[in-house]
């Protein structure tokens, strides 16, 4: 009997991401209708999503817009922790 994550023989650290993520540490803003912009830091980004770090993830809707790199991205939250959001671009 084994416990924990299963690793595959020959490929123990197989990366299943659809696109390569790049570290960036860029300031951004979360835009929600009817609310003031919330500052955040884009820790890393890929073609399909990003990881955001912020003071508190409390009160952020599941769907919002992210302003960073001079662009606005429509996004939805895939995974949420207390100070980190993993988002997917829609």
N, CA, C and O atoms as a GROMACS GRO file, in nm:
protein
  360
    1UNK      N    1   0.085  -0.117   0.000
    1UNK     CA    2   0.000   0.000   0.000
    1UNK      C    3   0.089   0.123   0.000
    1UNK      O    4   0.183   0.131   0.079
    2UNK      N    5   0.060   0.219  -0.087
    2UNK     CA    6   0.140   0.341  -0.092
    2UNK      C    7   0.053   0.461  -0.056
    2UNK      O    8  -0.068   0.461  -0.077
    3UNK      N    9   0.118   0.561  -0.001
    3UNK     CA   10   0.049   0.683   0.037
    3UNK      C   11   0.109   0.800  -0.038
    3UNK      O   12   0.225   0.796  -0.079
    4UNK      N   13   0.030   0.904  -0.058
    4UNK     CA   14   0.081   1.023  -0.126
    4UNK      C   15   0.054   1.019  -0.275
    4UNK      O   16  -0.022   0.935  -0.324
    5UNK      N   17   0.118   1.111  -0.345
    5UNK     CA   18   0.098   1.120  -0.489
    5UNK      C   19   0.167   1.007  -0.561
    5UNK      O   20   0.275   0.963  -0.521
    6UNK      N   21   0.106   0.961  -0.666
    6UNK     CA   22   0.164   0.857  -0.748
    6UNK      C   23   0.259   0.921  -0.848
    6UNK      O   24   0.223   1.017  -0.916
    7UNK      N   25   0.379   0.868  -0.858
    7UNK     CA   26   0.473   0.914  -0.960
    7UNK      C   27   0.487   0.806  -1.065
    7UNK      O   28   0.475   0.688  -1.035
    8UNK      N   29   0.511   0.847  -1.185
    8UNK     CA   30   0.520   0.754  -1.295
    8UNK      C   31   0.665   0.715  -1.318
    8UNK      O   32   0.754   0.801  -1.314
    9UNK      N   33   0.690   0.588  -1.340
    9UNK     CA   34   0.825   0.540  -1.362
    9UNK      C   35   0.884   0.605  -1.487
    9UNK      O   36   0.819   0.608  -1.592
   10UNK      N   37   1.007   0.656  -1.477
   10UNK     CA   38   1.072   0.717  -1.591
   10UNK      C   39   1.042   0.864  -1.607
   10UNK      O   40   1.120   0.936  -1.669
   11UNK      N   41   0.931   0.914  -1.552
   11UNK     CA   42   0.895   1.054  -1.560
   11UNK      C   43   0.840   1.101  -1.426
   11UNK      O   44   0.722   1.134  -1.415
   12UNK      N   45   0.925   1.105  -1.321
   12UNK     CA   46   0.872   1.137  -1.189
   12UNK      C   47   0.820   1.279  -1.175
   12UNK      O   48   0.734   1.303  -1.090
   13UNK      N   49   0.870   1.374  -1.256
   13UNK     CA   50   0.825   1.512  -1.243
   13UNK      C   51   0.762   1.559  -1.373
   13UNK      O   52   0.800   1.664  -1.425
   14UNK      N   53   0.669   1.485  -1.424
   14UNK     CA   54   0.601   1.517  -1.548
   14UNK      C   55   0.518   1.644  -1.530
   14UNK      O   56   0.435   1.651  -1.439
   15UNK      N   57   0.540   1.742  -1.614
   15UNK     CA   58   0.467   1.868  -1.609
   15UNK      C   59   0.345   1.857  -1.700
   15UNK      O   60   0.360   1.835  -1.820
   16UNK      N   61   0.227   1.871  -1.645
   16UNK     CA   62   0.103   1.854  -1.720
   16UNK      C   63   0.042   1.986  -1.764
   16UNK      O   64  -0.072   1.987  -1.811
   17UNK      N   65   0.112   2.096  -1.751
   17UNK     CA   66   0.059   2.227  -1.790
   17UNK      C   67   0.044   2.236  -1.941
   17UNK      O   68   0.123   2.179  -2.016
   18UNK      N   69  -0.058   2.310  -1.984
   18UNK     CA   70  -0.082   2.331  -2.127
   18UNK      C   71   0.015   2.431  -2.187
   18UNK      O   72   0.044   2.425  -2.306
   19UNK      N   73   0.065   2.524  -2.106
   19UNK     CA   74   0.159   2.623  -2.156
   19UNK      C   75   0.263   2.653  -2.047
   19UNK      O   76   0.237   2.632  -1.928
   20UNK      N   77   0.377   2.701  -2.088
   20UNK     CA   78   0.488   2.727  -1.997
   20UNK      C   79   0.462   2.854  -1.919
   20UNK      O   80   0.420   2.955  -1.976
   21UNK      N   81   0.486   2.850  -1.788
   21UNK     CA   82   0.467   2.971  -1.708
   21UNK      C   83   0.600   3.043  -1.691
   21UNK      O   84   0.707   2.982  -1.687
   22UNK      N   85   0.590   3.176  -1.680
   22UNK     CA   86   0.708   3.260  -1.668
   22UNK      C   87   0.695   3.345  -1.541
   22UNK      O   88   0.589   3.404  -1.516
   23UNK      N   89   0.800   3.352  -1.461
   23UNK     CA   90   0.800   3.436  -1.342
   23UNK      C   91   0.810   3.581  -1.386
   23UNK      O   92   0.884   3.614  -1.478
   24UNK      N   93   0.735   3.670  -1.317
   24UNK     CA   94   0.739   3.809  -1.360
   24UNK      C   95   0.738   3.910  -1.245
   24UNK      O   96   0.806   4.012  -1.257
   25UNK      N   97   0.665   3.888  -1.136
   25UNK     CA   98   0.654   3.983  -1.025
   25UNK      C   99   0.621   4.124  -1.071
   25UNK      O  100   0.699   4.217  -1.052
   26UNK      N  101   0.506   4.139  -1.132
   26UNK     CA  102   0.459   4.268  -1.186
   26UNK      C  103   0.335   4.310  -1.108
   26UNK      O  104   0.251   4.228  -1.072
   27UNK      N  105   0.324   4.440  -1.081
   27UNK     CA  106   0.205   4.493  -1.014
   27UNK      C  107   0.086   4.489  -1.108
   27UNK      O  108   0.099   4.513  -1.228
   28UNK      N  109  -0.031   4.459  -1.053
   28UNK     CA  110  -0.154   4.456  -1.131
   28UNK      C  111  -0.270   4.501  -1.045
   28UNK      O  112  -0.253   4.534  -0.928
   29UNK      N  113  -0.390   4.501  -1.104
   29UNK     CA  114  -0.512   4.538  -1.032
   29UNK      C  115  -0.624   4.443  -1.069
   29UNK      O  116  -0.637   4.403  -1.185
   30UNK      N  117  -0.704   4.406  -0.970
   30UNK     CA  118  -0.823   4.324  -0.991
   30UNK      C  119  -0.941   4.419  -1.005
   30UNK      O  120  -0.967   4.500  -0.916
   31UNK      N  121  -1.012   4.409  -1.116
   31UNK     CA  122  -1.124   4.498  -1.145
   31UNK      C  123  -1.254   4.419  -1.136
   31UNK      O  124  -1.276   4.323  -1.210
   32UNK      N  125  -1.340   4.460  -1.044
   32UNK     CA  126  -1.473   4.400  -1.030
   32UNK      C  127  -1.576   4.511  -1.045
   32UNK      O  128  -1.553   4.621  -0.996
   33UNK      N  129  -1.689   4.484  -1.110
   33UNK     CA  130  -1.791   4.588  -1.128
   33UNK      C  131  -1.843   4.640  -0.994
   33UNK      O  132  -1.878   4.562  -0.906
   34UNK      N  133  -1.848   4.771  -0.981
   34UNK     CA  134  -1.903   4.832  -0.861
   34UNK      C  135  -1.808   4.838  -0.743
   34UNK      O  136  -1.847   4.887  -0.636
   35UNK      N  137  -1.686   4.791  -0.757
   35UNK     CA  138  -1.588   4.792  -0.648
   35UNK      C  139  -1.462   4.865  -0.694
   35UNK      O  140  -1.431   4.866  -0.812
   36UNK      N  141  -1.390   4.926  -0.599
   36UNK     CA  142  -1.264   4.991  -0.638
   36UNK      C  143  -1.160   4.886  -0.678
   36UNK      O  144  -1.168   4.772  -0.632
   37UNK      N  145  -1.064   4.922  -0.761
   37UNK     CA  146  -0.960   4.827  -0.801
   37UNK      C  147  -0.878   4.780  -0.680
   37UNK      O  148  -0.846   4.859  -0.592
   38UNK      N  149  -0.845   4.650  -0.678
   38UNK     CA  150  -0.763   4.595  -0.570
   38UNK      C  151  -0.624   4.564  -0.622
   38UNK      O  152  -0.610   4.492  -0.721
   39UNK      N  153  -0.521   4.617  -0.557
   39UNK     CA  154  -0.385   4.589  -0.604
   39UNK      C  155  -0.346   4.444  -0.579
   39UNK      O  156  -0.389   4.382  -0.481
   40UNK      N  157  -0.265   4.391  -0.668
   40UNK     CA  158  -0.215   4.254  -0.654
   40UNK      C  159  -0.079   4.246  -0.724
   40UNK      O  160  -0.038   4.339  -0.793
   41UNK      N  161  -0.012   4.136  -0.704
   41UNK     CA  162   0.116   4.112  -0.771
   41UNK      C  163   0.101   3.986  -0.855
   41UNK      O  164   0.061   3.881  -0.805
   42UNK      N  165   0.133   3.998  -0.984
   42UNK     CA  166   0.130   3.883  -1.074
   42UNK      C  167   0.264   3.812  -1.055
   42UNK      O  168   0.367   3.859  -1.103
   43UNK      N  169   0.262   3.699  -0.986
   43UNK     CA  170   0.385   3.626  -0.953
   43UNK      C  171   0.439   3.550  -1.073
   43UNK      O  172   0.559   3.552  -1.099
   44UNK      N  173   0.350   3.483  -1.146
   44UNK     CA  174   0.390   3.419  -1.271
   44UNK      C  175   0.271   3.414  -1.364
   44UNK      O  176   0.156   3.423  -1.321
   45UNK      N  177   0.300   3.401  -1.493
   45UNK     CA  178   0.195   3.409  -1.594
   45UNK      C  179   0.227   3.311  -1.707
   45UNK      O  180   0.343   3.282  -1.734
   46UNK      N  181   0.122   3.262  -1.772
   46UNK     CA  182   0.136   3.179  -1.890
   46UNK      C  183   0.034   3.227  -1.993
   46UNK      O  184  -0.034   3.327  -1.970
   47UNK      N  185   0.024   3.158  -2.104
   47UNK     CA  186  -0.074   3.196  -2.206
   47UNK      C  187  -0.217   3.168  -2.160
   47UNK      O  188  -0.310   3.230  -2.212
   48UNK      N  189  -0.235   3.077  -2.064
   48UNK     CA  190  -0.369   3.036  -2.023
   48UNK      C  191  -0.410   3.086  -1.885
   48UNK      O  192  -0.528   3.077  -1.850
   49UNK      N  193  -0.317   3.139  -1.804
   49UNK     CA  194  -0.353   3.181  -1.670
   49UNK      C  195  -0.238   3.246  -1.596
   49UNK      O  196  -0.134   3.277  -1.655
   50UNK      N  197  -0.258   3.267  -1.464
   50UNK     CA  198  -0.157   3.335  -1.384
   50UNK      C  199  -0.175   3.299  -1.237
   50UNK      O  200  -0.277   3.243  -1.197
   51UNK      N  201  -0.072   3.332  -1.159
   51UNK     CA  202  -0.079   3.320  -1.013
   51UNK      C  203  -0.068   3.460  -0.956
   51UNK      O  204   0.028   3.531  -0.983
   52UNK      N  205  -0.167   3.500  -0.876
   52UNK     CA  206  -0.172   3.633  -0.817
   52UNK      C  207  -0.149   3.624  -0.668
   52UNK      O  208  -0.200   3.534  -0.601
   53UNK      N  209  -0.072   3.717  -0.614
   53UNK     CA  210  -0.052   3.728  -0.470
   53UNK      C  211  -0.108   3.862  -0.426
   53UNK      O  212  -0.083   3.964  -0.488
   54UNK      N  213  -0.185   3.860  -0.315
   54UNK     CA  214  -0.246   3.982  -0.267
   54UNK      C  215  -0.258   3.978  -0.117
   54UNK      O  216  -0.234   3.874  -0.055
   55UNK      N  217  -0.295   4.092  -0.056
   55UNK     CA  218  -0.304   4.100   0.089
   55UNK      C  219  -0.406   4.004   0.146
   55UNK      O  220  -0.379   3.938   0.246
   56UNK      N  221  -0.522   3.995   0.084
   56UNK     CA  222  -0.627   3.904   0.128
   56UNK      C  223  -0.716   3.870   0.009
   56UNK      O  224  -0.752   3.958  -0.069
   57UNK      N  225  -0.750   3.744  -0.004
   57UNK     CA  226  -0.837   3.701  -0.113
   57UNK      C  227  -0.984   3.712  -0.078
   57UNK      O  228  -1.070   3.674  -0.158
   58UNK      N  229  -1.015   3.766   0.040
   58UNK     CA  230  -1.152   3.778   0.085
   58UNK      C  231  -1.227   3.883   0.003
   58UNK      O  232  -1.176   3.992  -0.019
   59UNK      N  233  -1.346   3.849  -0.041
   59UNK     CA  234  -1.432   3.945  -0.110
   59UNK      C  235  -1.407   3.959  -0.259
   59UNK      O  236  -1.461   4.050  -0.321
   60UNK      N  237  -1.328   3.870  -0.317
   60UNK     CA  238  -1.304   3.876  -0.461
   60UNK      C  239  -1.398   3.778  -0.530
   60UNK      O  240  -1.405   3.661  -0.492
   61UNK      N  241  -1.471   3.826  -0.630
   61UNK     CA  242  -1.566   3.742  -0.703
   61UNK      C  243  -1.492   3.634  -0.782
   61UNK      O  244  -1.373   3.648  -0.809
   62UNK      N  245  -1.562   3.528  -0.818
   62UNK     CA  246  -1.502   3.418  -0.893
   62UNK      C  247  -1.464   3.459  -1.035
   62UNK      O  248  -1.374   3.399  -1.094
   63UNK      N  249  -1.531   3.559  -1.091
   63UNK     CA  250  -1.502   3.609  -1.226
   63UNK      C  251  -1.472   3.758  -1.215
   63UNK      O  252  -1.548   3.832  -1.153
   64UNK      N  253  -1.362   3.801  -1.275
   64UNK     CA  254  -1.321   3.942  -1.268
   64UNK      C  255  -1.230   3.973  -1.386
   64UNK      O  256  -1.206   3.888  -1.471
   65UNK      N  257  -1.180   4.096  -1.390
   65UNK     CA  258  -1.084   4.136  -1.491
   65UNK      C  259  -0.954   4.173  -1.423
   65UNK      O  260  -0.954   4.232  -1.314
   66UNK      N  261  -0.842   4.138  -1.486
   66UNK     CA  262  -0.709   4.168  -1.435
   66UNK      C  263  -0.644   4.270  -1.525
   66UNK      O  264  -0.635   4.251  -1.646
   67UNK      N  265  -0.598   4.381  -1.466
   67UNK     CA  266  -0.523   4.481  -1.542
   67UNK      C  267  -0.376   4.466  -1.507
   67UNK      O  268  -0.336   4.488  -1.393
   68UNK      N  269  -0.295   4.429  -1.606
   68UNK     CA  270  -0.151   4.413  -1.589
   68UNK      C  271  -0.084   4.420  -1.726
   68UNK      O  272  -0.148   4.390  -1.827
   69UNK      N  273   0.041   4.459  -1.729
   69UNK     CA  274   0.118   4.468  -1.853
   69UNK      C  275   0.053   4.562  -1.955
   69UNK      O  276   0.077   4.548  -2.075
   70UNK      N  277  -0.028   4.658  -1.909
   70UNK     CA  278  -0.094   4.750  -2.000
   70UNK      C  279  -0.214   4.690  -2.072
   70UNK      O  280  -0.268   4.751  -2.164
   71UNK      N  281  -0.257   4.569  -2.032
   71UNK     CA  282  -0.372   4.501  -2.093
   71UNK      C  283  -0.476   4.469  -1.986
   71UNK      O  284  -0.447   4.475  -1.866
   72UNK      N  285  -0.596   4.435  -2.030
   72UNK     CA  286  -0.701   4.388  -1.940
   72UNK      C  287  -0.739   4.247  -1.983
   72UNK      O  288  -0.774   4.224  -2.099
   73UNK      N  289  -0.733   4.153  -1.888
   73UNK     CA  290  -0.763   4.012  -1.914
   73UNK      C  291  -0.890   3.973  -1.839
   73UNK      O  292  -0.903   4.003  -1.720
   74UNK      N  293  -0.983   3.906  -1.905
   74UNK     CA  294  -1.097   3.846  -1.835
   74UNK      C  295  -1.047   3.717  -1.772
   74UNK      O  296  -0.975   3.640  -1.836
   75UNK      N  297  -1.086   3.693  -1.647
   75UNK     CA  298  -1.032   3.578  -1.574
   75UNK      C  299  -1.135   3.517  -1.482
   75UNK      O  300  -1.234   3.581  -1.444
   76UNK      N  301  -1.110   3.393  -1.445
   76UNK     CA  302  -1.190   3.326  -1.342
   76UNK      C  303  -1.095   3.253  -1.249
   76UNK      O  304  -0.988   3.208  -1.290
   77UNK      N  305  -1.135   3.241  -1.123
   77UNK     CA  306  -1.050   3.177  -1.023
   77UNK      C  307  -1.062   3.026  -1.035
   77UNK      O  308  -1.172   2.971  -1.039
   78UNK      N  309  -0.947   2.959  -1.042
   78UNK     CA  310  -0.943   2.813  -1.049
   78UNK      C  311  -0.918   2.756  -0.910
   78UNK      O  312  -0.981   2.658  -0.870
   79UNK      N  313  -0.824   2.817  -0.836
   79UNK     CA  314  -0.790   2.772  -0.701
   79UNK      C  315  -0.764   2.895  -0.617
   79UNK      O  316  -0.706   2.993  -0.664
   80UNK      N  317  -0.808   2.889  -0.491
   80UNK     CA  318  -0.798   3.005  -0.402
   80UNK      C  319  -0.738   2.963  -0.269
   80UNK      O  320  -0.783   2.867  -0.206
   81UNK      N  321  -0.636   3.037  -0.226
   81UNK     CA  322  -0.579   3.021  -0.092
   81UNK      C  323  -0.594   3.154  -0.021
   81UNK      O  324  -0.650   3.248  -0.080
   82UNK      N  325  -0.548   3.167   0.102
   82UNK     CA  326  -0.572   3.290   0.178
   82UNK      C  327  -0.513   3.414   0.112
   82UNK      O  328  -0.577   3.519   0.111
   83UNK      N  329  -0.391   3.404   0.056
   83UNK     CA  330  -0.328   3.521  -0.006
   83UNK      C  331  -0.286   3.497  -0.150
   83UNK      O  332  -0.218   3.581  -0.209
   84UNK      N  333  -0.325   3.385  -0.208
   84UNK     CA  334  -0.285   3.350  -0.344
   84UNK      C  335  -0.406   3.306  -0.424
   84UNK      O  336  -0.489   3.229  -0.376
   85UNK      N  337  -0.416   3.356  -0.548
   85UNK     CA  338  -0.522   3.314  -0.640
   85UNK      C  339  -0.457   3.255  -0.765
   85UNK      O  340  -0.364   3.313  -0.820
   86UNK      N  341  -0.506   3.141  -0.808
   86UNK     CA  342  -0.466   3.083  -0.936
   86UNK      C  343  -0.581   3.107  -1.031
   86UNK      O  344  -0.693   3.061  -1.006
   87UNK      N  345  -0.555   3.177  -1.140
   87UNK     CA  346  -0.663   3.215  -1.231
   87UNK      C  347  -0.640   3.158  -1.370
   87UNK      O  348  -0.528   3.125  -1.409
   88UNK      N  349  -0.750   3.149  -1.443
   88UNK     CA  350  -0.747   3.104  -1.583
   88UNK      C  351  -0.807   3.217  -1.666
   88UNK      O  352  -0.911   3.272  -1.630
   89UNK      N  353  -0.741   3.250  -1.776
   89UNK     CA  354  -0.794   3.354  -1.864
   89UNK      C  355  -0.909   3.297  -1.946
   89UNK      O  356  -0.903   3.184  -1.994
   90UNK      N  357  -1.015   3.377  -1.961
   90UNK     CA  358  -1.133   3.330  -2.036
   90UNK      C  359  -1.146   3.407  -2.166
   90UNK      O  360  -1.239   3.383  -2.244
   0.00000   0.00000   0.00000
